[in-house]
C-alpha cells in the first residue's frame, strides 16, 4: 500500500496551516516556502480541500487560507480523501477481479488492511497531529491515557499503592 505525494502533501499543508494558525490566513506561498511544495501543486490540493469544506479562502490583501473547522474536527482521513487519494492496498481497486476476473486468494487480507489504515487515519485528527509535532519540537513526549489502550480486563482501580 502506498500513500502518494498528493495525500502526503495535503496532510503536510494542513498541518502547516494548523501550526501557523491565528487570526490571519496563511498564504500558499508561505506554506510553499516552509514545506518545499510548489505553489501550483498546493493550488490544486487546496481547491479540492476547499470544495470539501476543510479550508476556506480569504481574498484580497492579506488573503490566503484558514481551516474551515476546528482542528479536532478534521480527521487525517478527511484530508487524504478530499484530494482523491485512494486508500487501497488491493490490486483490483476493491472490485474483486484481481486474477482472471476472480478474487485473488489474498484479496481479503488487503481489503482488511485498507479498513485498518482508513480507521487509523479517521481516528487521527489534525489537532492530535499538530499537538504531537509541537511536543516533539519542545522535546516533550505527549501525554497519553494508557487506560484507553489497555484491555478492559486489565483495568483496575488506580490507587496510591499502585503508584
C-alpha positions as CSV (number, residue, x, y, z in Angstrom):
1,X,0.0,0.0,0.0
2,X,1.3,3.4,-0.9
3,X,0.2,6.8,0.0
4,X,1.1,9.1,-2.8
5,X,2.7,12.5,-2.8
6,X,-0.8,14.1,-3.2
7,X,-2.0,12.7,0.1
8,X,1.2,13.4,2.0
9,X,1.5,17.0,0.8
10,X,-2.2,17.7,1.6
11,X,-1.7,16.5,5.2
12,X,1.5,18.4,5.5
13,X,0.0,21.6,4.2
14,X,-3.0,21.3,6.5
15,X,-0.7,20.7,9.5
16,X,1.3,23.8,8.4
17,X,-1.8,25.9,8.4
18,X,-2.9,24.5,11.8
19,X,0.5,25.1,13.3
20,X,0.6,28.7,12.0
21,X,-3.0,29.5,12.8
22,X,-4.1,32.7,14.2
23,X,-6.4,35.4,13.0
24,X,-4.7,35.9,9.7
25,X,-5.0,33.5,6.8
26,X,-1.9,31.6,5.6
27,X,-0.8,32.1,2.0
28,X,0.2,29.2,-0.3
29,X,3.5,31.0,-0.8
30,X,4.2,30.8,3.0
31,X,3.3,27.1,3.0
32,X,5.4,26.5,-0.1
33,X,8.5,28.2,1.4
34,X,8.2,26.3,4.7
35,X,7.3,22.9,3.3
36,X,9.1,23.0,0.0
37,X,6.0,22.2,-2.0
38,X,5.3,24.1,-5.2
39,X,2.6,26.7,-5.1
40,X,1.0,25.3,-8.3
41,X,0.7,21.9,-6.6
42,X,-0.7,23.5,-3.5
43,X,-3.3,25.4,-5.6
44,X,-4.6,22.1,-6.9
45,X,-4.8,20.5,-3.5
46,X,-6.4,23.5,-1.8
47,X,-9.0,23.8,-4.5
48,X,-10.1,20.2,-3.6
49,X,-9.9,20.7,0.1
50,X,-11.9,24.0,-0.1
51,X,-14.7,22.2,-2.1
52,X,-14.8,19.5,0.7
53,X,-15.1,22.2,3.4
54,X,-11.8,21.6,5.1
55,X,-10.4,25.1,4.3
56,X,-11.8,28.4,3.4
57,X,-10.2,31.0,1.3
58,X,-9.9,34.7,2.1
59,X,-9.4,37.0,-0.9
60,X,-7.7,40.3,-1.2
61,X,-4.7,41.8,0.5
62,X,-3.7,39.6,3.5
63,X,-5.7,36.8,2.0
64,X,-4.9,33.1,2.0
65,X,-6.4,30.0,3.5
66,X,-7.5,29.1,7.0
67,X,-9.1,26.0,8.5
68,X,-12.9,25.8,7.9
69,X,-13.4,23.7,11.1
70,X,-11.7,23.3,14.4
71,X,-8.5,21.1,14.2
72,X,-10.2,18.5,16.4
73,X,-13.0,18.1,13.9
74,X,-10.7,17.4,10.9
75,X,-9.6,13.8,10.6
76,X,-6.4,13.0,8.6
77,X,-8.7,10.6,6.5
78,X,-10.8,13.6,5.6
79,X,-7.8,15.4,4.2
80,X,-6.5,12.3,2.3
81,X,-9.9,11.5,0.8
82,X,-10.5,15.2,-0.1
83,X,-7.7,15.2,-2.6
84,X,-8.9,12.0,-4.2
85,X,-6.2,9.8,-2.7
86,X,-7.3,6.2,-2.8
87,X,-6.6,4.2,0.3
88,X,-6.4,0.8,-1.3
89,X,-3.9,-2.0,-1.0
90,X,-5.7,-4.4,-3.3
91,X,-4.5,-4.8,-6.9
92,X,-8.1,-4.6,-8.2
93,X,-9.3,-1.4,-6.5
94,X,-11.7,-3.4,-4.4
95,X,-13.5,-4.8,-7.5
96,X,-12.6,-8.4,-6.6
97,X,-11.3,-9.1,-10.1
98,X,-7.7,-9.4,-9.1
99,X,-6.9,-12.5,-11.0
100,X,-8.6,-13.6,-14.2
101,X,-11.7,-11.6,-13.2
102,X,-11.8,-13.5,-9.9
103,X,-11.0,-12.5,-6.4
104,X,-7.4,-13.5,-5.6
105,X,-6.5,-15.6,-2.6
106,X,-5.1,-12.6,-0.7
107,X,-7.8,-10.1,-1.6
108,X,-9.5,-10.2,1.8
109,X,-6.1,-9.7,3.6
110,X,-5.5,-6.4,1.6
111,X,-9.1,-5.3,2.0
112,X,-8.9,-5.7,5.8
113,X,-5.6,-3.7,5.7
114,X,-7.5,-1.0,3.9
115,X,-10.0,-0.9,6.6
116,X,-7.3,-0.7,9.4
117,X,-5.5,2.1,7.6
118,X,-8.7,4.1,7.0
119,X,-9.8,3.6,10.6
120,X,-6.4,4.8,11.8
121,X,-6.4,7.9,9.6
122,X,-10.1,8.6,10.6
123,X,-9.2,8.3,14.3
124,X,-6.2,10.7,14.0
125,X,-7.3,14.4,14.0
126,X,-5.3,17.3,12.7
127,X,-5.2,18.5,16.3
128,X,-3.5,15.3,17.5
129,X,-1.1,15.5,14.7
130,X,-0.2,19.1,15.5
131,X,0.0,18.5,19.2
132,X,2.3,15.6,18.7
133,X,4.6,17.7,16.4
134,X,4.7,20.6,18.8
135,X,5.5,18.3,21.7
136,X,8.4,16.7,19.7
137,X,9.7,20.2,18.8
138,X,9.6,21.1,22.5
139,X,11.3,17.8,23.4
140,X,8.4,16.7,25.5
141,X,6.6,13.4,24.8
142,X,2.8,13.9,24.5
143,X,0.8,12.6,27.4
144,X,-1.3,9.5,26.7
145,X,-4.1,8.0,28.8
146,X,-2.8,4.4,28.8
147,X,-6.1,3.2,30.4
148,X,-7.7,3.8,27.0
149,X,-5.3,1.4,25.3
150,X,-5.5,-1.4,27.9
151,X,-7.9,-4.3,27.6
152,X,-10.9,-3.9,29.9
153,X,-10.0,-7.0,31.9
154,X,-6.6,-5.4,32.8
155,X,-8.1,-2.2,34.1
156,X,-8.4,-1.9,37.8
157,X,-8.8,1.0,40.1
158,X,-5.8,3.3,40.4
159,X,-4.7,3.6,44.0
160,X,-1.9,5.4,45.7
161,X,-0.3,2.0,46.3
162,X,-0.2,1.3,42.6
163,X,1.8,4.4,42.0
